[in-house]
Structures are given as structure tokens and as C-alpha cells.
Amino acid sequence: MLVDKTDDDSEHSEVEHQTELMYKDDTIWTAVYKADKNAIDALIDADPNVINTRGAVGECPLHMLFFCGTNEHLIIARDLLTRFPHIVTQIYNKPVSRYCFLNDIYIDNLDILW
């Protein structure tokens, strides 16, 4: 018997995958989660396109910096926006309805960086 995954199961699985990525060593997600600016800079130096990496729910590193939201995370976000202005237009690129509101939160909070 085949069992179809529901959207809720799919979204739950993606969130679990996103969480797992934050705990793997030497990834942009781990560096972002830990607000480790030196690690983020080293990863960008090795591959500048890492700033455009997409996570399990369609997020970019900048989204996760805002999502974590500590002062350290926001300082790194400001630095990345200064160095890579194109990332300001990045939106979640997967249709995970539960996270659509995060695009609005992200845009609304840009003014606190400046």
C-alpha cells in the first residue's frame, strides 16, 4: 500500500532537514546559526556563491540571520547586505505557506539595520 505524504508531512520533513543542516560542521548554516562571522567570511572567501545557497525550506543565509535575530546575527546581516547588495531581494523560493510571512518580517526589519 502506497502512502502519500501530506503537505504538513512534507513541510515538517523540510523543517527537520533545515534543523539538521544547522548542526553539520563547516556549512554556511552552522556558521549562520552560531553567528560565527569568521566562519561565514571564510566560507564566502572559498566560494562567494555560498551567500546564495538555499536551505530546505527555500531560505537563504540572510533569512536565517534575521530569523535568529540576535544582535550578533543582525550585525552580520548588515555586513552581508553591504558587501552583497543583491541579496536584499532574495525571497523564500519554496511554496511553504507556513513561512510566507517571514518574507514580510525580513523586509519590515531592514530599517533596523541602518
RODO-2510 file (C-alpha; in nm, 4 decimals, decimal comma):
residues 114
     n   res          X          Y          Z
     1     m     0,0000     0,0000     0,0000
     2     l     0,1374     0,3403    -0,1027
     3     v     0,1013     0,6290     0,1362
     4     d     0,1033     0,9839     0,0044
     5     k     0,2742     1,2449     0,2124
     6     t     0,0501     1,5329     0,3043
     7     d     0,1673     1,8908     0,2756
     8     d     0,2039     1,9024     0,6541
     9     d     0,4305     1,5956     0,6465
    10     s     0,6349     1,7480     0,3671
    11     e     0,6716     2,0810     0,5481
    12     h     0,7642     1,9008     0,8699
    13     s     1,0294     1,6989     0,6877
    14     e     1,1759     2,0145     0,5317
    15     v     1,1960     2,1864     0,8691
    16     e     1,3690     1,8812     1,0167
    17     h     1,6184     1,8886     0,7303
    18     q     1,6752     2,2603     0,7856
    19     t     1,7470     2,1953     1,1525
    20     e     1,9886     1,9135     1,0691
    21     l     2,1815     2,1432     0,8341
    22     m     2,2407     2,3899     1,1179
    23     y     2,4293     2,1245     1,3146
    24     k     2,6585     1,9923     1,0397
    25     d     3,0170     2,1117     1,0606
    26     d     3,1632     2,3591     0,8152
    27     t     2,8419     2,4692     0,6456
    28     i     2,7038     2,8165     0,5935
    29     w     2,4039     2,7106     0,8013
    30     t     2,6163     2,6174     1,1026
    31     a     2,8113     2,9410     1,0777
    32     v     2,4900     3,1444     1,0497
    33     y     2,3230     2,9622     1,3376
    34     k     2,6256     3,0254     1,5602
    35     a     2,6632     3,3870     1,4345
    36     d     3,0232     3,2966     1,3535
    37     k     3,1338     3,5857     1,1325
    38     n     3,4833     3,4447     1,0813
    39     a     3,3445     3,1132     0,9573
    40     i     3,0929     3,2910     0,7312
    41     d     3,3708     3,5066     0,5841
    42     a     3,5935     3,2016     0,5286
    43     l     3,3109     3,0174     0,3508
    44     i     3,2425     3,3237     0,1328
    45     d     3,6132     3,3592     0,0530
    46     a     3,6228     2,9939    -0,0559
    47     d     3,3008     3,0252    -0,2612
    48     p     3,1270     3,3630    -0,2951
    49     n     2,8122     3,1903    -0,4247
    50     v     2,7572     3,0338    -0,0823
    51     i     2,5704     3,3540     0,0029
    52     n     2,3017     3,2415    -0,2444
    53     t     2,2696     2,8891    -0,1015
    54     r     1,9154     2,7708    -0,0440
    55     g     1,8126     2,5668     0,2553
    56     a     1,5462     2,3041     0,2981
    57     v     1,2528     2,5467     0,3086
    58     g     1,3860     2,7831     0,0400
    59     e     1,5644     3,0198     0,2735
    60     c     1,8978     3,1937     0,2173
    61     p     2,1621     3,2632     0,4813
    62     l     2,0333     3,6203     0,5134
    63     h     1,6857     3,4931     0,6016
    64     m     1,8270     3,2769     0,8775
    65     l     2,0286     3,5665     1,0176
    66     f     1,7046     3,7642     1,0516
    67     f     1,5196     3,4594     1,1811
    68     c     1,7747     3,4089     1,4604
    69     g     1,7526     3,7824     1,5251
    70     t     2,0163     3,8378     1,7932
    71     n     2,2298     4,1498     1,7812
    72     e     2,5246     3,9410     1,6558
    73     h     2,3130     3,7916     1,3771
    74     l     2,1860     4,1348     1,2702
    75     i     2,5386     4,2801     1,2634
    76     i     2,6425     4,0003     1,0277
    77     a     2,3286     4,0598     0,8174
    78     r     2,4180     4,4270     0,7817
    79     d     2,7724     4,3382     0,6778
    80     l     2,6492     4,0900     0,4163
    81     l     2,3951     4,3389     0,2789
    82     t     2,6723     4,5979     0,2453
    83     r     2,9018     4,3525     0,0664
    84     f     2,6334     4,1763    -0,1405
    85     p     2,3509     4,4274    -0,2007
    86     h     2,1710     4,1914    -0,4398
    87     i     2,0751     3,9614    -0,1523
    88     v     1,8238     4,2168    -0,0266
    89     t     1,5837     4,0905    -0,2955
    90     q     1,6111     3,7224    -0,2034
    91     i     1,2838     3,5631    -0,1000
    92     y     1,1935     3,2155     0,0171
    93     n     1,1716     3,0170    -0,3050
    94     k     0,9638     2,7198    -0,1955
    95     p     0,5879     2,7231    -0,1544
    96     v     0,5856     2,6503     0,2154
    97     s     0,2851     2,8566     0,3128
    98     r     0,3722     2,8433     0,6790
    99     y     0,6849     3,0553     0,6125
   100     c     0,5494     3,3135     0,3679
   101     f     0,5114     3,5655     0,6493
   102     l     0,8880     3,5571     0,7041
   103     n     0,9462     3,7487     0,3789
   104     d     0,7371     4,0327     0,5248
   105     i     0,9174     4,0219     0,8597
   106     y     1,2503     4,0240     0,6794
   107     i     1,1532     4,3295     0,4700
   108     d     0,9982     4,5113     0,7669
   109     n     1,3170     4,4731     0,9694
   110     l     1,5606     4,6027     0,7093
   111     d     1,5254     4,9528     0,8521
   112     i     1,6644     4,8450     1,1908
   113     l     1,9955     4,7669     1,0263
   114     w     2,0623     5,1207     0,9115
***
